[in-house]
Amino acid sequence: MDTISHMISDKAAALSLTPVTPPPTPPPHVPITQQDHTEVSLLPTPPIIPPIEKAPPTIPSHEETLTNLKAMIHSMKDQLDGMLRVIQGEKVLITKGTNPHVDVLETGEKVLEGVFNGQHMVGEDGKEYPVPPNYASKSKMVEGDLLKLTITNRGSFIYKQISPIERSRLLGELVKADQNEQWTVLAEGKLYKILTASITFHKGKPGDEVILLVPKGGMAIWGAVDNIVHKS
């Protein structure tokens, strides 16, 4: 009996000396949260273009407005003349004659356009057509003015200013005519030729002050007399 008790005691002692390993501690529970899924574009971001500043509109000058208005009036008048001829049973344009730049009307009149060079009209055909000096002077024609010439059946020349060029106004001095009886005006250090008819009309004398019209921003040989102030 003692032997059994002794064996039980030894067995118990052996069991008590064996280290007991505690079970592993489970990791702390981390709650799983739903993450946001954001779509990322793989395309490159377009550059930001700043707005383009528009320049303010250009306001035409008073002279430009008058020039454009005159051109419109002449154009309207030509259209009305054509309509009147149609009403009267006339054909405005029949054919192009031997000269492709000349329009031939049913009445036999010839019409062509050209540019005033200070003395003559240079037509689209390259020919020069004489302009009456009195008419050019009174109309104050300037180099570059666009003209329309109608040649009647009797050979008379009828001119019309259809598009005056933009002008500049200069102040100059009337210079005595040379041996060729060519009058000139000295303005801003340059001599401009002028028609004798304009001097005769204004009764100009050498040394008089002349208000001269010349093409704006362009080179010119001729000028048109706007007015003359006689010296005292």
C-alpha positions as CSV (number, residue, x, y, z in Angstrom):
1,M,0.0,0.0,0.0
2,D,2.8,2.4,0.8
3,T,4.5,1.4,-2.4
4,I,1.5,2.4,-4.4
5,S,1.2,5.7,-2.5
6,H,4.8,6.4,-3.1
7,M,4.5,5.8,-6.9
8,I,1.5,8.1,-7.0
9,S,3.4,10.8,-5.2
10,D,6.4,10.4,-7.6
11,K,4.1,10.6,-10.6
12,A,2.4,13.7,-9.3
13,A,5.8,15.3,-8.6
14,A,7.0,14.6,-12.1
15,L,3.8,16.1,-13.6
16,S,4.2,19.2,-11.4
17,L,7.7,19.8,-12.6
18,T,6.7,19.8,-16.3
19,P,6.3,23.4,-17.5
20,V,2.9,24.1,-18.9
21,T,3.0,26.2,-22.1
22,P,0.1,28.6,-22.3
23,P,-1.8,28.5,-25.5
24,P,-0.8,31.3,-28.0
25,T,-2.6,34.5,-27.6
26,P,-4.7,35.2,-30.6
27,P,-3.9,38.5,-32.4
28,P,-6.2,41.3,-31.6
29,H,-9.3,41.4,-33.7
30,V,-9.1,44.2,-36.3
31,P,-12.4,45.1,-37.8
32,I,-12.4,45.1,-41.5
33,T,-13.8,48.3,-43.0
34,Q,-15.0,48.8,-46.5
35,Q,-12.5,50.9,-48.4
36,D,-13.5,53.5,-51.0
37,H,-12.6,52.5,-54.5
38,T,-11.7,55.6,-56.5
39,E,-11.3,55.3,-60.3
40,V,-8.0,56.8,-61.5
41,S,-7.8,58.0,-65.1
42,L,-4.7,56.9,-66.9
43,L,-5.2,59.7,-69.6
44,P,-2.9,62.8,-69.3
45,T,-4.5,65.9,-67.9
46,P,-5.1,68.4,-70.6
47,P,-3.3,71.7,-70.2
48,I,-5.2,74.7,-69.0
49,I,-5.4,77.3,-71.8
50,P,-5.9,80.8,-70.6
51,P,-8.7,82.7,-72.4
52,I,-7.7,84.8,-75.4
53,E,-8.2,88.5,-74.9
54,K,-9.9,90.0,-77.9
55,A,-8.6,93.4,-79.1
56,P,-11.2,96.2,-79.0
57,P,-12.9,96.9,-82.3
58,T,-11.2,99.6,-84.4
59,I,-13.5,102.6,-84.8
60,P,-13.1,104.2,-88.3
61,S,-12.2,107.9,-88.4
62,H,-14.7,110.5,-89.6
63,E,-12.9,110.8,-93.0
64,E,-12.9,107.0,-93.5
65,T,-16.6,106.9,-92.7
66,L,-17.4,109.7,-95.2
67,T,-15.3,108.0,-97.8
68,N,-17.0,104.6,-97.3
69,L,-20.4,106.4,-97.3
70,K,-19.7,108.1,-100.6
71,A,-18.5,104.9,-102.2
72,M,-21.8,103.2,-101.0
73,I,-23.9,106.1,-102.4
74,H,-22.1,105.9,-105.8
75,S,-22.6,102.1,-105.9
76,M,-26.3,102.5,-105.1
77,K,-26.6,105.2,-107.7
78,D,-25.1,102.9,-110.3
79,Q,-27.5,100.2,-109.4
80,L,-30.4,102.5,-109.6
81,D,-29.3,103.7,-113.0
82,G,-29.1,100.1,-114.2
83,M,-32.6,99.4,-112.8
84,L,-34.0,102.4,-114.6
85,R,-32.5,101.3,-117.9
86,V,-34.0,97.9,-117.4
87,I,-37.4,99.4,-116.7
88,Q,-37.0,101.5,-119.8
89,G,-36.4,98.4,-121.8
90,E,-32.6,98.9,-122.2
91,K,-30.0,96.2,-121.6
92,V,-27.3,97.5,-119.3
93,L,-24.6,95.3,-120.7
94,I,-24.4,93.7,-124.1
95,T,-21.0,92.4,-124.9
96,K,-17.3,92.9,-124.3
97,G,-15.9,94.6,-127.4
98,T,-12.5,94.0,-128.9
99,N,-11.1,95.5,-125.6
100,P,-12.0,93.0,-122.8
101,H,-11.9,95.9,-120.2
102,V,-14.6,97.9,-122.0
103,D,-18.3,97.2,-121.6
104,V,-20.5,98.0,-124.6
105,L,-24.1,99.0,-123.9
106,E,-27.1,98.5,-126.1
107,T,-27.1,102.2,-126.8
108,G,-23.6,101.9,-128.2
109,E,-21.9,103.7,-125.3
110,K,-18.7,102.3,-123.9
111,V,-17.9,102.1,-120.2
112,L,-14.6,101.4,-118.5
113,E,-12.9,102.1,-115.2
114,G,-9.5,103.5,-114.3
115,V,-7.4,105.4,-111.9
116,F,-6.6,109.1,-111.9
117,N,-2.9,109.9,-112.0
118,G,-3.1,113.6,-111.5
119,Q,-3.8,114.6,-115.1
120,H,-5.3,111.6,-116.9
121,M,-7.3,108.4,-116.2
122,V,-5.3,105.3,-116.7
123,G,-7.8,102.7,-117.8
124,E,-7.8,99.0,-117.0
125,D,-6.5,98.5,-120.5
126,G,-3.4,100.5,-119.7
127,K,-4.3,103.4,-121.9
128,E,-4.5,107.0,-120.8
129,Y,-7.7,108.9,-121.2
130,P,-7.7,112.8,-120.9
131,V,-9.6,114.3,-118.0
132,P,-10.8,117.9,-118.5
133,P,-8.6,120.1,-116.1
134,N,-11.5,122.2,-115.1
135,Y,-13.5,119.2,-114.1
136,A,-10.6,117.6,-112.2
137,S,-9.9,120.9,-110.4
138,K,-13.5,121.5,-109.3
139,S,-13.9,117.9,-108.3
140,K,-10.6,118.1,-106.4
141,M,-9.4,114.8,-107.8
142,V,-6.4,113.2,-106.2
143,E,-4.0,110.6,-107.5
144,G,-5.5,107.2,-106.9
145,D,-9.1,108.1,-107.2
146,L,-11.1,105.4,-109.0
147,L,-13.1,106.8,-112.0
148,K,-15.7,105.5,-114.4
149,L,-15.6,106.7,-117.9
150,T,-18.5,106.6,-120.3
151,I,-17.7,107.3,-124.0
152,T,-20.8,108.4,-125.8
153,N,-21.7,107.7,-129.4
154,R,-20.5,111.2,-130.3
155,G,-17.1,110.6,-128.7
156,S,-17.8,112.7,-125.6
157,F,-16.1,111.6,-122.3
158,I,-18.2,111.6,-119.2
159,Y,-16.4,110.9,-115.9
160,K,-17.6,109.9,-112.5
161,Q,-15.7,109.5,-109.3
162,I,-16.8,106.1,-107.9
163,S,-14.3,105.5,-105.2
164,P,-12.2,108.5,-103.9
165,I,-9.0,107.5,-102.2
166,E,-8.3,108.5,-98.6
167,R,-6.8,112.0,-98.4
168,S,-4.4,114.0,-96.3
169,R,-4.5,117.8,-96.0
170,L,-1.3,119.7,-96.1
171,L,-0.4,123.4,-95.8
172,G,2.0,124.7,-98.3
173,E,3.2,127.7,-100.4
174,L,2.4,128.3,-104.0
175,V,5.5,128.4,-106.1
176,K,5.7,130.4,-109.4
177,A,5.3,128.4,-112.5
178,D,8.4,127.4,-114.4
179,Q,9.1,127.8,-118.1
180,N,6.7,124.9,-118.8
181,E,4.0,126.8,-116.9
182,Q,3.8,124.1,-114.3
183,W,2.6,125.4,-111.0
184,T,3.8,123.6,-107.8
185,V,3.2,123.7,-104.1
186,L,6.0,123.4,-101.5
187,A,4.6,121.4,-98.6
188,E,6.6,119.6,-95.9
189,G,9.8,120.0,-97.9
190,K,8.4,118.5,-101.1
191,L,7.2,120.0,-104.3
192,Y,3.8,118.8,-105.6
193,K,2.5,119.5,-109.1
194,I,-0.9,121.1,-109.4
195,L,-3.2,121.8,-112.3
196,T,-3.1,125.3,-113.8
197,A,-6.8,125.4,-113.9
198,S,-7.0,125.3,-110.1
199,I,-4.7,128.3,-109.8
200,T,-6.7,130.2,-112.4
201,F,-10.0,129.3,-110.6
202,H,-8.7,130.5,-107.2
203,K,-6.7,133.4,-108.7
204,G,-3.5,132.2,-106.9
205,K,-0.2,134.1,-106.9
206,P,3.3,133.0,-106.0
207,G,3.7,133.0,-102.2
208,D,0.0,132.4,-101.5
209,E,-0.8,129.8,-98.8
210,V,-2.3,126.6,-100.3
211,I,-4.4,123.9,-98.6
212,L,-3.4,120.9,-100.6
213,L,-5.0,117.4,-100.8
214,V,-2.7,114.4,-101.4
215,P,-3.2,110.6,-101.0
216,K,-2.9,109.6,-97.4
217,G,0.1,107.5,-96.5
218,G,1.3,107.2,-100.2
219,M,3.8,108.7,-102.5
220,A,2.4,111.3,-104.9
221,I,3.6,113.7,-107.6
222,W,0.4,115.6,-108.0
223,G,-1.8,117.3,-105.4
224,A,-5.2,118.9,-105.6
225,V,-5.9,122.4,-104.4
226,D,-8.6,122.6,-101.7
227,N,-8.3,126.3,-101.2
228,I,-5.9,129.2,-101.4
229,V,-5.3,131.9,-98.8
230,H,-4.0,135.0,-100.5
231,K,-1.1,136.8,-98.9
232,S,-1.7,140.3,-97.7
